[in-house]
């Protein structure tokens, strides 16, 4: 089982010390997996917001459990492994352990079409929520987590995740529908600015048919998926320090006006653009709250 090369970033802030390791997929998993990552260390926070993104996380946990109180049922505790489907709004994640204890998370991050093939199920079944992987993929999860826990080397752990992804693909043998791939590609190329009516007309399909394709292959409606691209573009630009002229940013990302921009940003993130910028997200995905 060959080890994967990876890049490591180390962080030290008043909230704690941790490292983030990321490995690109090997050629045979390109398009299925966006990346593999590991986050480990100690971070003190009351809770953190996980902002919506254009991918799906299949995660393994080697330390203490977490809760996600803003998804029903609110009292669930996620201990071993879980999957976060496509989300229409932020996730609130709360550590269920003493802040001085370390965390250790490993993930297979997938674009939705890759997740559709790897999971072998309609993505609408896992959208807008988080589920224990045992419930979705069965007993194989325990064996994978045991292998991850037995490894001390990150490169070996990445190889285990890679091996698991390959085994899932061999098991599901799911093929994408060509019309779903075309529609997703159109929205991806235009960063969500292509009109849904234009996509339907160019493909000679009805809006109902397109919505059904997205329900199975993405887990969101075409309109919501398009809105997600615009939101993520704003977040990326803010992370690069290019997002302080909100009016210009809103227009460049395809919003009608400032009010439209503010409303959609708050709907996805639970905060205004200014509040997000002031929060100082390290990665553009998480916002730590400690008060």
Helices and strands as residue ranges (DSSP letters): E 7-13, E 16-23, G 27-29, E 35-43, E 47-50, E 55-61, E 66-67, E 77-78, E 81-84, E 91-95, E 103-111, H 112-119, G 123-125, E 130-132, H 133-137, H 140-150, H 154-172, H 178-189, H 196-203, H 207-217, H 222-239, H 246-252, H 258-269, H 273-279, E 286-289
